C-alpha cells in the first residue's frame, strides 16, 4: 500500500450536511481517471435508528449480538448502536448485501474497518436514556451518555482477575461488549471476543471480492491469527511522540512475524500534534513501512506532509525512493503471500548466527537485503547503525559503500532530510523511475542494481520480480495475468555476466516493459567485449549502450574494526531489454579503476 493522507470520517444517519452524492461521484470519477483509489472508514456498530435502512434490515434478519434475548446496546460514534454477530451466517449474508448496496451508491475501492475490538464508549448493560439527547452533539463524542449498570452477577463478567486498560485495573468487559453477551449458537462473548474483528474482516473480504471479482483492500484495527491473509493493519492510535516513533519499528516487526505483513503506524502520530522535526523523521521512516500512511485525529491540528516546507522536502526524498522500489516491495508482498515471510524483518532473519542483532529494534530489513537505519531521537543529525559483516551500499548514493569483516557500529550523517538505507552484497534489486502515484510509477522503465562484495574478483548475486495487474483475487502465476522473473549475476575470471529467467512472459510483454539500465556495484573496473543475447539470439546493434564507472567512497572511520578496498560502480545505460524475455549480458573487466 503506497502513501496517502487519511482523515477519520464516520457517517451515520445523523451526519450533518452530508456531501451530495452527485458531487461525490464527480470527485470519484476524477480521482479514478488518474489511477487513484478511494477508501472509506466504517465501524461495526449499527446506529439504532428507526429510519435507518441498514439497521431495520439487520433487525429483520436477527443479525445482532444478544443480551437477555435482545440486541445488546452499546454506544459508539453515531450514539446508541447494536453490534452485528459475524459468527452468524445470516449476518455475513446481510453484511455482504449492505456493502453491495453501499457500493452501488458510492463505488469505493476498499474499506477501512475501525473500532472492531469491539470498542464501546460505555460499559455494562445499557439503555437509551429517556428525556435527553444522546449524544448531545457537542463536546467529545466518546463520553458515555447511555444509562448503564455494571454486570457482576456472572463469572464471565467478573472473573477473579482484572485487565490493564491504559494503566487502570478494570473488569474484563470494560469499554467493550459485555463478556456474558451471546453470539450465534450460544457462544459467549467471553470466548469469542478476540475473534470479533477477524470475523468482520472475513465478511468484508467476501463482500468486496464478490462485487467486482477483484482483490479487496481492507484495513483493520483489530486482528487475530490469520488476519494477514485478508487485510492490512495499522497499529492503532499511536501518539505523536518520539517514544512512539521508536515503538513503531518493533510493533511492525512483531506483526510481520505474527503473519500480518502489510502493517504500519500512523505517520506523525494520531495525537497529540507532532513537532515539525518529529514529522520529518517519521515520514522518513514511515516511507519504508509496508503500509505507509499519514493519519491524525479529527480534533488534532492538520498534519498533512505539505503543512511544513521542511517535512515536504523529507517526504519527497523518502517517498520518492519508495515509489522507485515499488517493484521490490510488491515482490516481497508476493513472497509473503506464498511463504508467510514478512515484508519488514528483524536483522536476525538474514543474520541468524549474529547474536548482536537479536535484540535490535532501531533498524530493520525490507526483504533479505535492504536495511533501514532511521533517526529516532530529538535534535540528532547522526545515527549510530549496526552493520553486519560484508559490503553495504547506500540506496540514495550508490557510490557510498561500507565494508566490514565483523559486525560493527558506524556513526552516519543524517541531516534533517536524510534517512540512511543500505543494500547488502549479493543482491539484485529491481527498480523503476517512480512517479506521483503508483499507477504512473508502474509504467516507467525498469533498472537493476547488482551488488557484489566491494572489489570482488569472484561473486554472485540474485534477485527476483513478480508482476501482475494488482487486482487479481490472488497473487499467482498462470493464464497470462502475471509474470515472474529470476535475475542472476556473476563475476569471475575477469568477466561480468547478468542474465534472467522468465516464467509466464505474456503479461510483461503485453505491458511493453523494458530494462533500460543495469548498475553493478563492487567491481574492479570496466572493459570491453560487451555482448547481449535476448532469447538466445545475439543483439547485433548495441550502439546505444553506454558504460560509465565511478570509484566507490568509503567512510574515513569505522568503529570496532573494518576494511576498505578499491571498488567501482559501473553503469550500463541505453539498454532496451524486454522484461518478458530472457536475456544474457556480459562484458570483460579490462580497465581497473
VEXDREN-2710 file (C-alpha; in Angstrom, 1 decimal):
% VEXDREN-2710
k/r/px/py/pz
1/UNK/0.0/0.0/0.0
2/UNK/1.5/3.3/-1.0
3/UNK/1.3/6.6/0.7
4/UNK/-1.7/8.8/1.1
5/UNK/-3.1/11.1/3.7
6/UNK/-6.2/9.9/5.6
7/UNK/-8.7/11.6/7.8
8/UNK/-11.2/9.9/10.1
9/UNK/-14.7/10.4/8.8
10/UNK/-17.6/8.5/10.2
11/UNK/-21.0/8.6/8.5
12/UNK/-24.2/8.0/10.4
13/UNK/-27.8/8.8/9.7
14/UNK/-27.4/12.0/11.8
15/UNK/-24.3/13.2/9.9
16/UNK/-24.9/17.0/9.4
17/UNK/-24.8/18.4/5.8
18/UNK/-23.5/15.3/4.0
19/UNK/-21.8/15.7/0.6
20/UNK/-24.4/15.5/-2.2
21/UNK/-24.0/12.2/-4.0
22/UNK/-23.6/13.7/-7.4
23/UNK/-20.6/15.8/-6.2
24/UNK/-19.0/12.8/-4.6
25/UNK/-19.4/10.7/-7.8
26/UNK/-17.8/13.5/-9.8
27/UNK/-14.9/13.6/-7.3
28/UNK/-14.5/9.8/-7.6
29/UNK/-14.6/9.9/-11.4
30/UNK/-11.8/12.5/-11.3
31/UNK/-9.5/10.5/-9.0
32/UNK/-10.3/7.2/-10.6
33/UNK/-9.3/8.6/-14.0
34/UNK/-5.9/9.4/-12.5
35/UNK/-5.5/5.9/-11.2
36/UNK/-6.1/6.9/-7.6
37/UNK/-8.2/4.9/-5.1
38/UNK/-10.9/5.9/-2.6
39/UNK/-11.1/4.1/0.8
40/UNK/-13.7/4.9/3.4
41/UNK/-14.0/4.1/7.0
42/UNK/-16.8/2.1/8.6
43/UNK/-17.4/0.9/12.1
44/UNK/-19.3/-2.3/13.0
45/UNK/-21.7/-0.6/15.4
46/UNK/-25.0/0.0/13.6
47/UNK/-26.9/3.1/14.7
48/UNK/-30.2/2.3/16.5
49/UNK/-32.5/4.4/14.3
50/UNK/-36.0/3.6/13.1
51/UNK/-35.4/5.4/9.8
52/UNK/-32.0/3.8/9.1
53/UNK/-32.5/1.0/6.5
54/UNK/-29.3/-0.8/7.4
55/UNK/-30.5/-1.1/11.0
56/UNK/-34.0/-2.1/10.1
57/UNK/-32.9/-4.8/7.7
58/UNK/-30.5/-6.1/10.3
59/UNK/-33.3/-6.3/12.9
60/UNK/-35.5/-8.1/10.4
61/UNK/-32.8/-10.7/9.8
62/UNK/-31.9/-11.0/13.5
63/UNK/-28.2/-10.3/13.0
64/UNK/-27.1/-8.6/16.2
65/UNK/-25.3/-9.9/19.3
66/UNK/-27.8/-10.6/22.1
67/UNK/-28.1/-10.0/25.9
68/UNK/-31.1/-11.4/27.6
69/UNK/-32.7/-12.2/24.3
70/UNK/-32.5/-8.7/23.0
71/UNK/-29.8/-6.9/20.8
72/UNK/-27.0/-5.8/23.1
73/UNK/-27.0/-2.0/23.3
74/UNK/-23.7/0.0/23.2
75/UNK/-22.5/3.4/22.2
76/UNK/-20.0/4.4/19.6
77/UNK/-19.8/7.5/17.3
78/UNK/-23.4/7.5/16.0
79/UNK/-24.7/7.2/19.6
80/UNK/-26.6/4.1/20.5
81/UNK/-25.6/1.0/18.4
82/UNK/-26.1/-2.7/18.1
83/UNK/-23.2/-4.9/17.1
84/UNK/-23.5/-7.4/14.2
85/UNK/-22.7/-11.0/15.1
86/UNK/-20.3/-12.1/12.4
87/UNK/-20.3/-15.7/13.7
88/UNK/-23.9/-15.9/12.4
89/UNK/-24.0/-17.0/8.7
90/UNK/-27.2/-14.8/8.3
91/UNK/-25.1/-11.8/9.5
92/UNK/-22.5/-12.4/6.9
93/UNK/-25.1/-12.6/4.2
94/UNK/-26.7/-9.3/5.5
95/UNK/-23.3/-7.6/5.7
96/UNK/-22.4/-8.6/2.2
97/UNK/-25.7/-7.3/0.9
98/UNK/-25.3/-4.0/2.8
99/UNK/-21.8/-3.4/1.4
100/UNK/-23.2/-4.2/-2.1
101/UNK/-25.9/-1.6/-1.6
102/UNK/-23.4/1.0/-0.4
103/UNK/-21.0/0.3/-3.3
104/UNK/-23.9/0.8/-5.8
105/UNK/-24.2/4.3/-4.3
106/UNK/-20.5/5.1/-3.9
107/UNK/-18.0/2.9/-5.9
108/UNK/-15.3/2.8/-3.2
109/UNK/-12.1/0.8/-3.8
110/UNK/-11.7/-0.6/-0.3
111/UNK/-12.9/-0.4/3.3
112/UNK/-11.2/0.7/6.4
113/UNK/-12.8/-1.1/9.3
114/UNK/-12.3/0.5/12.7
115/UNK/-13.4/0.2/16.3
116/UNK/-13.8/-3.5/15.8
117/UNK/-12.3/-4.9/19.0
118/UNK/-15.3/-4.1/19.5
119/UNK/-14.9/-0.7/21.0
120/UNK/-17.7/0.6/23.2
121/UNK/-17.9/4.1/24.9
122/UNK/-19.9/2.5/27.7
123/UNK/-19.5/-0.5/30.0
124/UNK/-22.1/-3.0/31.1
125/UNK/-25.8/-3.3/30.4
126/UNK/-27.2/-0.1/29.0
127/UNK/-30.4/1.5/27.8
128/UNK/-31.3/4.7/25.9
129/UNK/-32.0/7.5/28.4
130/UNK/-35.4/9.0/28.5
131/UNK/-35.9/12.7/28.0
132/UNK/-32.4/13.6/26.8
133/UNK/-30.5/13.5/23.6
134/UNK/-27.6/11.0/23.5
135/UNK/-25.1/12.0/22.2
136/UNK/-25.7/15.7/22.7
137/UNK/-23.8/16.7/19.5
138/UNK/-21.5/18.9/21.5
139/UNK/-18.2/18.0/23.1
140/UNK/-16.2/14.8/22.7
141/UNK/-18.2/12.1/21.1
142/UNK/-16.6/9.3/23.2
143/UNK/-18.3/10.2/26.5
144/UNK/-20.9/7.6/27.5
145/UNK/-24.4/9.1/27.6
146/UNK/-26.4/5.9/27.9
147/UNK/-27.9/4.8/31.2
148/UNK/-25.7/1.8/32.2
149/UNK/-25.1/-0.5/35.1
150/UNK/-22.2/-2.9/35.7
151/UNK/-22.8/-6.6/35.2
152/UNK/-21.2/-8.5/38.1
153/UNK/-23.6/-11.5/38.5
154/UNK/-21.7/-13.9/36.3
155/UNK/-18.2/-15.3/36.4
156/UNK/-17.8/-14.3/32.7
157/UNK/-18.3/-10.6/33.5
158/UNK/-16.4/-10.6/36.8
159/UNK/-13.7/-13.3/36.7
160/UNK/-11.1/-13.3/39.5
161/UNK/-8.7/-11.1/37.6
162/UNK/-8.7/-7.7/36.0
163/UNK/-7.3/-6.3/32.8
164/UNK/-4.9/-3.4/32.4
165/UNK/-6.7/-0.7/30.4
166/UNK/-4.2/2.2/29.9
167/UNK/-2.8/1.6/33.4
168/UNK/-6.1/1.1/35.2
169/UNK/-7.2/-2.3/36.6
170/UNK/-10.7/-2.8/35.3
171/UNK/-13.2/-5.6/34.7
172/UNK/-12.7/-7.7/31.5
173/UNK/-15.7/-6.2/29.8
174/UNK/-14.6/-2.6/30.2
175/UNK/-15.5/-0.4/27.2
176/UNK/-16.4/-3.3/25.0
177/UNK/-19.2/-5.9/24.5
178/UNK/-20.3/-7.4/27.8
179/UNK/-18.5/-10.8/28.1
180/UNK/-21.7/-12.6/29.0
181/UNK/-23.4/-11.4/25.8
182/UNK/-24.4/-14.2/23.4
183/UNK/-23.4/-14.9/19.8
184/UNK/-24.8/-17.3/17.3
185/UNK/-25.4/-20.8/18.6
186/UNK/-24.9/-19.8/22.2
187/UNK/-21.3/-18.8/22.0
188/UNK/-20.4/-16.3/24.7
189/UNK/-18.6/-13.0/24.0
190/UNK/-16.1/-14.2/26.7
191/UNK/-15.0/-17.0/24.3
192/UNK/-15.4/-15.0/21.0
193/UNK/-14.1/-11.5/21.9
194/UNK/-10.7/-11.8/20.2
195/UNK/-12.4/-13.1/17.0
196/UNK/-14.7/-10.2/16.5
197/UNK/-12.6/-8.0/14.3
198/UNK/-11.2/-11.1/12.5
199/UNK/-14.8/-12.3/11.7
200/UNK/-15.7/-8.8/10.4
201/UNK/-12.6/-8.8/8.2
202/UNK/-13.5/-12.1/6.6
203/UNK/-17.1/-11.0/6.0
204/UNK/-15.9/-7.7/4.5
205/UNK/-13.5/-9.6/2.3
206/UNK/-16.3/-11.8/1.0
207/UNK/-18.4/-8.8/0.2
208/UNK/-15.7/-6.7/-1.6
209/UNK/-14.4/-9.6/-3.7
210/UNK/-18.0/-10.6/-4.6
211/UNK/-18.8/-7.1/-6.0
212/UNK/-16.2/-6.9/-8.8
213/UNK/-14.2/-10.1/-8.5
214/UNK/-11.1/-8.1/-7.7
215/UNK/-8.6/-8.3/-4.9
216/UNK/-10.1/-6.5/-1.9
217/UNK/-8.3/-3.8/0.0
218/UNK/-9.2/-3.9/3.7
219/UNK/-7.5/-2.1/6.5
220/UNK/-8.5/-3.3/10.0
221/UNK/-7.6/-2.2/13.5
222/UNK/-8.4/-5.5/15.3
223/UNK/-6.6/-8.6/14.2
224/UNK/-6.2/-12.3/15.1
225/UNK/-4.2/-15.2/13.8
226/UNK/-4.9/-15.3/10.1
227/UNK/-5.9/-11.7/9.6
228/UNK/-2.9/-11.0/7.4
229/UNK/-4.5/-13.3/4.7
230/UNK/-7.4/-10.9/4.4
231/UNK/-6.3/-7.4/5.3
232/UNK/-3.7/-4.8/6.1
233/UNK/-3.3/-3.5/9.6
234/UNK/-2.4/-0.2/11.2
235/UNK/-1.2/-0.2/14.8
236/UNK/-4.0/1.9/16.3
237/UNK/-4.0/5.4/17.8
238/UNK/-0.2/5.8/18.4
239/UNK/0.9/9.1/19.8
240/UNK/2.9/11.8/18.1
241/UNK/5.9/11.3/20.3
242/UNK/9.5/10.3/19.9
243/UNK/8.9/7.2/22.0
244/UNK/6.0/6.1/19.8
245/UNK/8.2/6.7/16.7
246/UNK/10.7/4.1/18.2
247/UNK/7.9/1.7/19.2
248/UNK/6.6/1.7/15.7
249/UNK/9.5/-0.4/14.4
250/UNK/9.2/-3.2/16.9
251/UNK/5.4/-3.2/16.5
252/UNK/5.8/-3.5/12.7
253/UNK/8.3/-6.3/13.0
254/UNK/6.2/-8.2/15.5
255/UNK/3.1/-8.1/13.3
256/UNK/5.2/-9.4/10.4
257/UNK/6.2/-12.4/12.5
258/UNK/2.5/-12.8/13.5
259/UNK/1.6/-13.2/9.9
260/UNK/0.3/-9.7/9.2
261/UNK/2.9/-8.4/6.6
262/UNK/1.1/-5.3/5.4
263/UNK/1.4/-3.2/8.5
264/UNK/2.4/0.3/9.6
265/UNK/1.7/3.0/12.2
266/UNK/0.1/6.4/11.9
267/UNK/2.9/8.6/10.5
268/UNK/3.5/11.7/12.6
269/UNK/1.1/10.2/15.2
270/UNK/-2.6/10.1/15.7
271/UNK/-2.5/12.6/18.6
272/UNK/-1.3/15.0/20.0
273/UNK/0.0/17.4/17.4
274/UNK/3.6/16.4/16.4
275/UNK/6.5/18.8/16.2
276/UNK/7.9/19.7/12.8
277/UNK/11.1/17.8/13.5
278/UNK/9.3/14.7/14.6
279/UNK/7.1/14.7/11.5
280/UNK/10.3/15.0/9.3
281/UNK/11.8/11.9/11.0
282/UNK/8.5/10.0/10.9
283/UNK/7.9/10.3/7.2
284/UNK/11.5/9.3/6.5
285/UNK/10.9/6.1/8.5
286/UNK/7.2/5.7/7.5
287/UNK/8.0/5.7/3.8
288/UNK/9.6/2.3/4.4
289/UNK/6.7/0.8/6.4
290/UNK/5.0/-1.9/4.3
291/UNK/1.7/0.1/4.9
292/UNK/2.6/3.8/4.7
293/UNK/0.0/6.3/5.8
294/UNK/-0.1/9.8/7.4
295/UNK/-3.2/9.9/9.7
296/UNK/-4.4/12.1/12.5
297/UNK/-7.2/12.6/15.0
298/UNK/-10.1/14.8/13.8
299/UNK/-9.5/17.1/16.7
300/UNK/-5.8/17.5/16.1
301/UNK/-4.2/20.3/14.0
302/UNK/-3.8/19.4/10.4
303/UNK/-0.6/17.5/9.7
304/UNK/-0.6/16.7/6.0
305/UNK/3.0/16.5/4.9
306/UNK/2.8/19.7/3.0
307/UNK/1.9/21.7/6.1
308/UNK/5.6/22.3/6.7
309/UNK/8.1/23.1/4.0
310/UNK/10.8/21.0/5.7
311/UNK/8.5/18.0/6.0
312/UNK/7.6/18.3/2.4
313/UNK/11.2/18.0/1.4
314/UNK/11.8/14.9/3.6
315/UNK/8.6/13.4/2.2
316/UNK/9.7/13.9/-1.4
317/UNK/13.1/12.3/-0.7
318/UNK/11.8/9.3/1.2
319/UNK/8.6/8.7/-0.7
320/UNK/10.4/9.3/-4.0
321/UNK/12.6/6.3/-3.1
322/UNK/9.6/4.3/-2.0
323/UNK/8.0/4.7/-5.4
324/UNK/11.2/3.7/-7.1
325/UNK/11.5/0.4/-5.2
326/UNK/7.8/-0.5/-5.5
327/UNK/8.7/-3.5/-7.8
328/UNK/10.8/-4.8/-4.9
329/UNK/8.1/-4.2/-2.3
330/UNK/5.5/-5.8/-4.4
331/UNK/7.6/-8.8/-5.0
332/UNK/8.1/-9.1/-1.2
333/UNK/4.3/-9.0/-0.9
334/UNK/4.1/-11.9/-3.3
335/UNK/6.7/-13.7/-1.2
336/UNK/4.7/-13.1/1.9
337/UNK/1.6/-14.5/0.2
338/UNK/3.2/-17.7/-0.9
339/UNK/5.6/-18.3/2.1
340/UNK/4.4/-16.2/5.0
341/UNK/7.8/-14.4/5.1
342/UNK/7.4/-10.8/6.5
343/UNK/8.0/-7.8/4.3
344/UNK/9.7/-5.9/7.1
345/UNK/12.1/-8.1/9.0
346/UNK/14.4/-8.1/12.0
347/UNK/18.0/-8.3/11.1
348/UNK/18.3/-11.8/12.6
349/UNK/16.2/-13.1/9.7
350/UNK/19.1/-12.6/7.4
351/UNK/21.9/-13.0/10.0
352/UNK/20.6/-15.7/12.4
353/UNK/24.1/-16.5/13.7
354/UNK/24.8/-12.9/14.6
355/UNK/23.8/-12.7/18.3
356/UNK/24.4/-8.9/18.4
357/UNK/21.3/-8.3/16.2
358/UNK/18.9/-10.4/18.2
359/UNK/17.6/-7.5/20.3
360/UNK/18.0/-4.8/17.7
361/UNK/14.8/-2.8/17.2
362/UNK/16.1/0.5/15.9
363/UNK/16.9/-0.8/12.4
364/UNK/15.1/-3.3/10.2
365/UNK/15.3/-5.0/6.8
366/UNK/12.9/-4.9/3.9
367/UNK/13.3/-8.4/2.5
368/UNK/16.7/-10.0/2.9
369/UNK/18.9/-7.2/1.8
370/UNK/17.6/-3.6/2.2
371/UNK/18.5/-2.2/5.7
372/UNK/16.8/0.9/7.0
373/UNK/18.5/2.9/9.9
374/UNK/16.3/5.9/10.9
375/UNK/16.9/8.8/13.3
376/UNK/14.7/8.1/16.3
377/UNK/15.8/10.8/18.7
378/UNK/15.1/14.5/19.0
379/UNK/17.7/17.0/17.8
380/UNK/20.0/14.4/16.3
381/UNK/21.7/14.8/13.0
382/UNK/23.7/11.5/13.1
383/UNK/22.6/7.9/13.7
384/UNK/24.7/5.0/15.1
385/UNK/23.9/2.0/13.0
386/UNK/25.0/-1.6/13.3
387/UNK/26.4/-3.2/10.1
388/UNK/26.7/-7.0/9.9
389/UNK/29.8/-8.3/8.1
390/UNK/30.0/-7.7/4.3
391/UNK/29.5/-4.8/1.9
392/UNK/26.6/-2.4/2.2
393/UNK/25.8/0.3/-0.4
394/UNK/23.9/3.4/0.2
395/UNK/20.5/3.3/-1.5
396/UNK/20.4/7.0/-2.0
397/UNK/24.0/7.4/-3.2
398/UNK/25.4/4.1/-4.6
399/UNK/28.9/5.4/-4.8
400/UNK/29.0/5.2/-1.0
401/UNK/30.0/1.8/0.5
402/UNK/30.6/0.4/3.9
403/UNK/32.7/-2.8/4.3
404/UNK/33.4/-4.8/7.4
405/UNK/34.8/-8.2/8.3
406/UNK/33.0/-8.2/11.6
407/UNK/29.8/-6.6/12.9
408/UNK/30.5/-3.0/13.8
409/UNK/28.7/0.2/14.6
410/UNK/29.2/3.2/12.4
411/UNK/28.0/6.8/13.1
412/UNK/26.3/8.0/9.9
413/UNK/25.5/11.6/9.0
414/UNK/21.7/12.1/9.0
415/UNK/20.7/15.7/8.4
416/UNK/17.1/16.6/8.8
417/UNK/16.0/15.4/5.3
418/UNK/18.1/12.3/5.2
419/UNK/17.3/8.7/6.2
420/UNK/20.0/6.0/5.8
421/UNK/19.2/2.9/3.8
422/UNK/21.7/0.4/2.6
423/UNK/21.7/-2.5/0.2
424/UNK/23.6/-5.7/1.0
425/UNK/26.0/-7.6/-1.2
426/UNK/24.9/-10.5/-3.5
427/UNK/21.6/-8.8/-4.3
428/UNK/19.8/-7.8/-7.5
429/UNK/17.3/-5.1/-6.8
430/UNK/14.6/-4.3/-9.4
431/UNK/13.6/-0.6/-9.5
432/UNK/11.5/1.8/-11.6
433/UNK/11.7/5.5/-12.1
434/UNK/9.0/6.5/-9.6
435/UNK/6.0/8.8/-10.0
436/UNK/3.4/10.8/-8.2
437/UNK/1.1/7.8/-7.9
438/UNK/1.7/4.1/-8.1
439/UNK/-0.1/3.7/-11.5
440/UNK/2.3/6.2/-13.0
441/UNK/5.4/4.7/-11.4
442/UNK/4.4/1.2/-12.6
443/UNK/4.6/2.1/-16.3
444/UNK/8.1/3.6/-16.2
445/UNK/11.2/1.6/-17.5
446/UNK/13.0/-0.8/-15.1
447/UNK/16.5/-0.8/-13.9
448/UNK/18.5/-3.4/-12.0
449/UNK/21.0/-2.8/-9.2
450/UNK/23.5/-5.7/-8.8
451/UNK/25.7/-5.8/-5.7
452/UNK/28.9/-7.7/-5.3
453/UNK/31.3/-7.5/-2.3
454/UNK/33.5/-4.5/-2.8
455/UNK/36.3/-5.0/-5.2
456/UNK/35.1/-8.6/-5.9
457/UNK/37.0/-10.8/-8.3
458/UNK/34.6/-13.6/-7.8
459/UNK/31.0/-13.4/-6.6
460/UNK/27.3/-14.0/-7.5
461/UNK/24.1/-12.1/-6.9
462/UNK/20.4/-13.0/-7.2
463/UNK/17.1/-11.2/-7.2
464/UNK/13.5/-11.7/-8.4
465/UNK/10.5/-9.8/-9.6
466/UNK/6.7/-10.6/-9.5
467/UNK/4.4/-8.6/-11.7
468/UNK/0.6/-8.6/-12.2
469/UNK/-2.2/-6.1/-12.6
470/UNK/-2.6/-5.8/-8.8
471/UNK/-6.3/-6.6/-8.9
472/UNK/-6.4/-10.4/-9.4
473/UNK/-8.2/-12.0/-6.5
474/UNK/-5.0/-14.0/-5.7
475/UNK/-1.3/-13.3/-6.4
476/UNK/-0.3/-16.3/-8.5
477/UNK/1.1/-17.2/-11.9
478/UNK/-1.0/-18.5/-14.8
479/UNK/-3.3/-17.6/-17.6
480/UNK/-1.2/-14.7/-18.8
481/UNK/-2.2/-12.5/-15.9
482/UNK/1.2/-12.3/-14.2
483/UNK/5.0/-12.7/-14.8
484/UNK/7.8/-13.9/-12.6
485/UNK/11.5/-13.1/-13.3
486/UNK/14.6/-14.5/-11.7
487/UNK/17.7/-12.4/-12.1
488/UNK/21.3/-13.7/-11.7
489/UNK/24.7/-12.2/-11.9
490/UNK/28.3/-13.5/-11.6
491/UNK/31.7/-12.0/-11.6
492/UNK/34.8/-14.2/-12.1
493/UNK/37.8/-14.8/-14.3
494/UNK/37.7/-11.1/-15.3
495/UNK/34.2/-11.3/-16.7
496/UNK/30.8/-10.0/-15.6
497/UNK/27.6/-11.7/-16.5
498/UNK/24.0/-10.7/-15.8
499/UNK/21.0/-12.8/-17.0
500/UNK/17.4/-13.6/-16.4
501/UNK/15.0/-16.5/-16.4
502/UNK/11.3/-15.7/-17.1
503/UNK/8.1/-17.6/-16.2
504/UNK/4.8/-16.6/-17.8
505/UNK/6.2/-13.9/-20.1
506/UNK/3.0/-12.9/-21.8
507/UNK/1.9/-10.4/-19.1
508/UNK/5.1/-8.4/-19.0
509/UNK/5.4/-8.5/-22.8
510/UNK/1.9/-7.1/-23.2
511/UNK/2.8/-4.2/-20.9
512/UNK/5.9/-3.4/-23.0
513/UNK/8.1/-3.1/-20.0
514/UNK/11.9/-2.8/-20.7
515/UNK/15.1/-2.7/-18.6
516/UNK/17.0/0.4/-19.6
517/UNK/19.8/0.4/-17.1
518/UNK/21.9/-2.0/-15.1
519/UNK/24.1/-0.7/-12.3
520/UNK/26.7/-3.1/-10.9
521/UNK/28.4/-2.3/-7.6
522/UNK/31.6/-3.7/-6.3
523/UNK/33.6/-4.3/-9.5
524/UNK/37.3/-3.8/-10.0
525/UNK/36.6/-1.9/-13.2
526/UNK/35.1/-2.0/-16.7
527/UNK/36.4/-3.2/-20.0
528/UNK/35.5/-4.4/-23.5
529/UNK/33.9/-7.3/-25.4
530/UNK/30.4/-6.3/-24.4
531/UNK/27.6/-8.5/-25.7
532/UNK/23.8/-9.1/-25.2
533/UNK/21.6/-12.0/-26.1
534/UNK/17.8/-12.0/-26.0
535/UNK/16.1/-15.4/-26.0
536/UNK/19.4/-16.9/-27.2
537/UNK/19.8/-14.5/-30.1
538/UNK/22.7/-12.1/-30.1
539/UNK/21.8/-8.4/-30.2
540/UNK/24.0/-7.1/-33.1
541/UNK/23.3/-3.4/-32.6
542/UNK/24.5/-2.1/-29.3
543/UNK/25.3/1.4/-30.4
544/UNK/23.0/3.0/-27.9
545/UNK/24.7/1.2/-24.9
546/UNK/26.9/3.4/-22.7
547/UNK/29.3/2.4/-20.0
548/UNK/30.4/4.6/-17.1
549/UNK/32.3/4.0/-13.9
550/UNK/32.7/5.8/-10.6
551/UNK/35.0/4.7/-7.8
552/UNK/33.3/3.9/-4.5
553/UNK/33.8/6.1/-1.5
554/UNK/34.3/4.6/2.0
555/UNK/33.8/6.1/5.5
556/UNK/37.0/7.5/6.9
557/UNK/36.5/5.9/10.3
558/UNK/35.0/2.5/11.1
559/UNK/34.2/1.8/14.8
560/UNK/35.1/-1.6/16.1
561/UNK/37.1/-2.6/13.1
562/UNK/36.6/-2.5/9.4
563/UNK/38.1/-2.9/5.9
564/UNK/38.5/-0.7/2.8
565/UNK/39.4/-1.6/-0.7
566/UNK/39.3/-0.2/-4.2
567/UNK/35.9/-0.8/-5.9
568/UNK/33.9/0.6/-8.8
569/UNK/30.2/1.4/-9.5
570/UNK/29.6/0.5/-13.2
571/UNK/26.5/1.7/-15.0
572/UNK/25.3/0.3/-18.3
573/UNK/22.8/2.6/-19.9
574/UNK/20.9/2.8/-23.1
575/UNK/19.5/-0.8/-22.9
576/UNK/16.2/-1.8/-24.2
577/UNK/15.8/-5.3/-22.8
578/UNK/12.3/-6.6/-22.9
579/UNK/11.5/-7.6/-19.3
580/UNK/9.3/-10.5/-20.5
581/UNK/12.2/-12.1/-22.5
582/UNK/15.2/-14.0/-21.2
583/UNK/18.4/-12.0/-21.7
584/UNK/22.1/-12.5/-21.1
585/UNK/24.5/-9.6/-20.9
586/UNK/28.3/-9.9/-20.3
587/UNK/31.5/-7.9/-20.6
588/UNK/35.1/-8.1/-19.5
589/UNK/36.7/-6.1/-16.7
590/UNK/39.6/-4.8/-18.7
591/UNK/40.1/-1.4/-17.1
592/UNK/40.8/-1.1/-13.4
593/UNK/39.7/2.0/-11.5
END
